[in-house]
Amino acid sequence: MRRLRRTETLRGLVRETELSPAHLIQPTFVVAGEGVREEVESMPGIERFSISELVAEATEIAAAGIGAILLFGVPASKDETGSGAYDDEGVVQMAVRALKEAHPELTVITDVCLCEYTSHGHCGFVRDGEVDNDLTVELLAKTAISHAEAGADAVAPSDMMDGRVGSIRHQLDEEGHAGTPIVAYSAKYASAFYGPFRDAAESTPEFGDRHGYQLDPANAAEAVREAQLDLDEGADMLMVKPAIPYLDVVRRVKEETGAPLAAYHVSGEYSMLKAAAANGWIDERPAVLETLTSIRRAGADAIVTYYAKEAAGWLR
């Protein structure tokens, strides 16, 4: 077996898993204001951008060979219903229009959720201390329509409400956006690895937690059922989130559905690598590329990662 491992060329000839910039999606955060570039303290190298600064950042992302971004919005104000999420003049909607005008070739995927926009930080409309599933689904569909009308190339519901993919698909079709694909966060776990993201998006729940709607980390068969339900409702691509602690789930979902699949290498996973590298405990570049390769090897067709732009530079 060692004979084909002797040189890089030989190893390349028999390499089973490919990792390239084409497989990576860069998450980005847009905020209200002008000339804003705010570093996220818990995510070294990641910033929140105002719209003009995001357009400039998108130039660098595209130049690195990354073809797609996942866009999150941080509004100037929040309320109990998350109305900023479905405001046609909201920060994401305006950012999408600016991005598509400046970079028509860049694929802009928008996160569809209410957590960044609600004053309480939960992913939907809260009634009597609990998230109301069906009312939230209506607001999510309204949000997805506003994103599609602004020019989003795809919408990505991340809320984990039951039935939201079917509702969004129906509304997109009814409103003339039948060609807009849905990238469904089908298996989004109630994970301890989201902390830095909640700093970036200012979306920490003010009370309780999200265990009532996100998946229990102990369950894998449930993730497959969720994925199949989303496909039945019209999802075009599935997602597992987080990635590394759930590589077994990535593999199971891919094998049992055969559908296009993304995995989200989340903020906590990113920040742990950054912290270990900053302390000299790991060699960052090979550790990151090994991590991303493992996600691809498990079965992910695409990887959402905060390392996208940086890793693309290493891969070219």
C-alpha positions as CSV (number, residue, x, y, z in Angstrom):
1,M,0.0,0.0,0.0
2,R,2.9,2.4,0.7
3,R,4.1,2.4,-3.0
4,L,1.4,4.8,-4.1
5,R,2.1,7.1,-1.1
6,R,5.7,7.8,-2.0
7,T,5.3,11.2,-3.7
8,E,2.7,14.0,-3.8
9,T,2.0,13.2,-7.5
10,L,1.3,9.6,-6.7
11,R,-0.9,10.5,-3.8
12,G,-2.8,13.0,-5.9
13,L,-3.5,10.3,-8.6
14,V,-5.3,8.1,-6.2
15,R,-6.8,10.7,-3.8
16,E,-10.4,9.8,-3.2
17,T,-11.8,13.1,-1.9
18,E,-11.5,16.5,-3.7
19,L,-11.6,19.8,-1.8
20,S,-11.6,23.0,-3.9
21,P,-12.9,26.6,-3.6
22,A,-15.9,25.5,-5.6
23,H,-17.1,23.4,-2.6
24,L,-17.0,26.3,-0.1
25,I,-19.6,28.9,0.9
26,Q,-18.6,32.0,2.9
27,P,-21.0,33.2,5.6
28,T,-21.2,37.0,5.9
29,F,-22.9,39.4,8.3
30,V,-24.4,42.7,7.1
31,V,-25.4,45.5,9.5
32,A,-27.1,48.9,9.2
33,G,-25.0,52.0,8.8
34,E,-22.2,53.4,6.5
35,G,-18.6,52.5,6.4
36,V,-18.9,49.9,9.1
37,R,-16.4,47.0,9.6
38,E,-16.8,45.6,13.1
39,E,-14.6,42.7,14.1
40,V,-16.4,39.8,15.9
41,E,-14.2,39.4,19.0
42,S,-15.0,35.7,19.5
43,M,-14.3,34.9,15.7
44,P,-10.9,36.2,14.8
45,G,-10.8,37.4,11.2
46,I,-14.6,37.7,10.9
47,E,-16.3,41.1,10.6
48,R,-19.7,42.6,10.4
49,F,-20.1,44.9,7.3
50,S,-22.3,47.7,6.3
51,I,-23.7,47.3,2.8
52,S,-21.0,49.2,0.9
53,E,-18.2,47.4,2.9
54,L,-19.9,44.1,2.2
55,V,-19.9,44.8,-1.5
56,A,-16.1,45.4,-1.2
57,E,-15.6,42.3,0.8
58,A,-17.6,40.3,-1.8
59,T,-15.0,41.4,-4.4
60,E,-12.3,39.7,-2.3
61,I,-14.4,36.6,-1.8
62,A,-15.1,36.2,-5.5
63,A,-11.4,36.9,-6.3
64,A,-10.5,34.0,-4.0
65,G,-12.5,31.7,-6.1
66,I,-15.6,31.4,-3.8
67,G,-18.7,31.4,-5.8
68,A,-21.4,31.7,-3.1
69,I,-22.0,33.5,0.2
70,L,-24.6,32.9,2.9
71,L,-26.0,36.2,4.1
72,F,-27.1,37.0,7.6
73,G,-28.6,40.4,8.7
74,V,-28.2,42.3,11.9
75,P,-30.9,45.0,12.0
76,A,-30.6,48.4,13.7
77,S,-33.7,47.6,15.9
78,K,-35.6,44.5,16.9
79,D,-39.2,43.8,18.0
80,E,-41.2,40.8,19.3
81,T,-42.4,39.8,15.8
82,G,-39.0,40.1,14.0
83,S,-40.6,42.5,11.5
84,G,-37.2,43.5,10.1
85,A,-36.8,40.1,8.6
86,Y,-39.5,40.6,6.1
87,D,-39.2,44.4,5.6
88,D,-38.6,45.0,1.9
89,E,-36.2,47.8,2.9
90,G,-34.5,45.6,5.6
91,V,-30.8,45.3,5.8
92,V,-30.6,41.9,4.0
93,Q,-33.0,43.0,1.3
94,M,-31.0,46.1,0.5
95,A,-27.7,44.2,0.7
96,V,-28.9,41.6,-1.7
97,R,-29.8,44.3,-4.3
98,A,-26.4,45.9,-3.9
99,L,-24.6,42.6,-4.1
100,K,-26.4,41.5,-7.2
101,E,-25.9,44.8,-8.9
102,A,-22.1,44.8,-8.2
103,H,-21.5,41.1,-8.4
104,P,-24.1,39.4,-10.6
105,E,-22.0,36.3,-10.9
106,L,-21.9,35.8,-7.1
107,T,-24.5,33.4,-5.8
108,V,-26.2,35.0,-2.8
109,I,-28.0,32.6,-0.4
110,T,-30.0,34.3,2.3
111,D,-30.6,32.9,5.8
112,V,-34.3,32.8,6.5
113,C,-34.9,33.0,10.2
114,L,-36.3,35.5,12.8
115,C,-33.7,35.1,15.6
116,E,-31.6,38.0,14.5
117,Y,-34.6,40.2,14.3
118,T,-36.7,39.4,17.4
119,S,-36.2,41.3,20.6
120,H,-36.3,38.0,22.6
121,G,-33.8,36.2,20.3
122,H,-35.9,33.1,19.5
123,C,-36.4,31.9,16.0
124,G,-40.0,32.6,15.7
125,F,-43.1,34.3,17.2
126,V,-43.4,33.7,20.9
127,R,-46.9,33.1,22.4
128,D,-47.3,32.1,26.1
129,G,-43.5,31.5,26.5
130,E,-43.3,29.1,23.5
131,V,-42.5,29.6,19.8
132,D,-45.8,29.4,17.8
133,N,-44.9,27.0,14.9
134,D,-47.6,27.9,12.4
135,L,-47.6,31.7,12.8
136,T,-43.8,31.6,12.6
137,V,-44.0,29.6,9.3
138,E,-46.2,32.3,7.8
139,L,-43.6,35.0,8.7
140,L,-40.8,32.8,7.4
141,A,-42.5,32.4,4.0
142,K,-43.0,36.2,3.9
143,T,-39.3,36.7,4.6
144,A,-38.3,34.3,1.9
145,I,-40.5,36.1,-0.6
146,S,-38.9,39.4,0.3
147,H,-35.5,38.0,-0.2
148,A,-36.4,36.4,-3.6
149,E,-37.9,39.7,-4.8
150,A,-34.7,41.5,-3.8
151,G,-32.8,39.1,-6.0
152,A,-31.5,36.3,-3.8
153,D,-30.3,33.3,-5.7
154,A,-31.5,30.9,-3.0
155,V,-33.1,31.0,0.4
156,A,-32.0,28.9,3.4
157,P,-34.5,28.5,6.2
158,S,-32.6,27.8,9.4
159,D,-35.4,28.0,12.0
160,M,-36.4,24.3,12.4
161,M,-40.1,25.0,12.4
162,D,-42.3,22.1,11.1
163,G,-43.6,22.5,7.6
164,R,-41.7,25.7,6.8
165,V,-40.1,24.3,3.6
166,G,-43.5,23.4,2.1
167,S,-44.9,26.8,3.0
168,I,-41.9,28.6,1.5
169,R,-42.0,26.5,-1.6
170,H,-45.7,27.1,-2.1
171,Q,-45.3,30.9,-1.6
172,L,-42.3,31.2,-3.9
173,D,-44.1,29.3,-6.6
174,E,-47.3,31.4,-6.2
175,E,-45.3,34.7,-6.2
176,G,-43.4,34.0,-9.4
177,H,-40.2,32.6,-7.9
178,A,-40.5,29.0,-8.9
179,G,-36.9,29.0,-10.0
180,T,-35.6,30.0,-6.5
181,P,-34.1,27.0,-4.8
182,I,-34.5,26.2,-1.1
183,V,-31.4,25.2,0.9
184,A,-33.0,23.7,4.0
185,Y,-31.3,23.5,7.3
186,S,-32.8,20.0,7.7
187,A,-30.7,18.7,10.6
188,K,-29.9,21.7,12.8
189,Y,-28.9,20.5,16.2
190,A,-29.3,22.3,19.6
191,S,-25.5,22.6,19.7
192,A,-23.1,24.1,22.2
193,F,-20.9,25.2,19.2
194,Y,-23.0,28.3,18.2
195,G,-21.8,30.8,20.8
196,P,-19.6,32.9,18.7
197,F,-22.3,33.2,16.0
198,R,-24.7,34.5,18.5
199,D,-22.2,37.2,19.4
200,A,-21.9,38.1,15.7
201,A,-25.6,38.1,15.0
202,E,-26.7,39.4,18.4
203,S,-29.2,36.5,18.6
204,T,-28.8,34.9,22.0
205,P,-32.3,34.0,23.4
206,E,-33.3,36.2,26.3
207,F,-35.0,33.3,28.0
208,G,-35.0,29.5,27.8
209,D,-33.2,27.8,24.9
210,R,-33.9,26.3,21.5
211,H,-34.1,22.6,22.5
212,G,-37.8,22.7,21.8
213,Y,-37.3,23.1,18.1
214,Q,-33.7,22.2,17.2
215,L,-32.6,18.6,17.1
216,D,-31.4,16.6,20.2
217,P,-27.6,16.0,19.7
218,A,-28.2,12.3,20.7
219,N,-30.4,11.6,17.7
220,A,-29.3,10.6,14.2
221,A,-32.3,8.7,12.7
222,E,-34.4,11.7,13.5
223,A,-32.2,13.8,11.3
224,V,-32.8,11.5,8.4
225,R,-36.6,11.8,8.9
226,E,-36.3,15.6,9.0
227,A,-34.3,15.5,5.8
228,Q,-36.8,13.3,4.0
229,L,-39.7,15.5,5.1
230,D,-37.9,18.6,3.7
231,L,-37.3,16.8,0.4
232,D,-41.0,15.9,0.3
233,E,-41.9,19.5,0.9
234,G,-39.8,20.8,-1.9
235,A,-36.2,21.4,-0.6
236,D,-33.6,21.4,-3.3
237,M,-30.6,21.0,-1.0
238,L,-30.3,19.7,2.5
239,M,-28.0,20.8,5.3
240,V,-26.5,19.3,8.5
241,K,-25.3,21.8,11.2
242,P,-22.8,21.7,12.9
243,A,-20.4,19.6,10.8
244,I,-17.5,18.0,12.7
245,P,-19.5,16.6,15.7
246,Y,-22.1,15.3,13.3
247,L,-20.1,13.7,10.5
248,D,-22.0,10.4,11.1
249,V,-25.2,12.3,10.4
250,V,-23.7,13.9,7.3
251,R,-22.9,10.4,6.0
252,R,-26.3,8.9,7.0
253,V,-28.3,11.8,5.4
254,K,-26.3,11.6,2.2
255,E,-26.5,7.8,1.9
256,E,-30.2,7.6,2.8
257,T,-31.5,10.5,0.7
258,G,-28.9,10.8,-2.2
259,A,-29.9,14.5,-2.2
260,P,-27.5,17.5,-2.6
261,L,-26.1,18.1,0.8
262,A,-24.3,21.0,2.6
263,A,-22.7,20.9,6.0
264,Y,-22.2,24.0,8.2
265,H,-18.7,24.2,9.8
266,V,-20.0,26.5,12.5
267,S,-18.6,29.4,14.5
268,G,-17.5,27.4,17.5
269,E,-15.7,24.9,15.3
270,Y,-14.0,27.8,13.5
271,S,-13.0,29.7,16.7
272,M,-11.5,26.6,18.3
273,L,-9.2,26.1,15.4
274,K,-8.3,29.8,15.4
275,A,-7.6,29.7,19.2
276,A,-5.5,26.6,19.0
277,A,-3.5,28.1,16.1
278,A,-3.0,31.4,17.9
279,N,-1.6,29.4,20.9
280,G,0.8,27.4,18.7
281,W,-1.0,24.1,19.5
282,I,-1.7,23.3,15.9
283,D,-0.4,24.2,12.4
284,E,-3.5,26.1,11.2
285,R,-3.4,25.5,7.4
286,P,-3.0,21.7,7.4
287,A,-5.4,21.4,10.3
288,V,-8.1,23.4,8.6
289,L,-7.7,21.7,5.2
290,E,-7.8,18.3,7.0
291,T,-11.0,19.4,8.8
292,L,-12.7,20.5,5.6
293,T,-11.6,17.4,3.7
294,S,-13.2,15.3,6.4
295,I,-16.5,17.0,5.9
296,R,-16.3,16.4,2.2
297,R,-15.2,12.8,2.8
298,A,-18.3,12.2,5.0
299,G,-20.5,13.1,2.1
300,A,-21.1,16.9,2.0
301,D,-21.3,18.4,-1.5
302,A,-20.8,21.9,-0.1
303,I,-19.3,23.3,3.1
304,V,-20.5,26.5,4.7
305,T,-17.4,27.7,6.6
306,Y,-16.0,30.9,8.0
307,Y,-12.6,29.7,6.6
308,A,-13.9,29.7,3.0
309,K,-12.0,32.8,1.8
310,E,-8.8,31.9,3.7
311,A,-8.9,28.2,2.7
312,A,-9.5,29.0,-0.9
313,G,-6.3,30.9,-0.9
314,W,-4.5,27.9,0.5
315,L,-6.0,25.6,-2.1
316,R,-5.2,27.7,-5.2
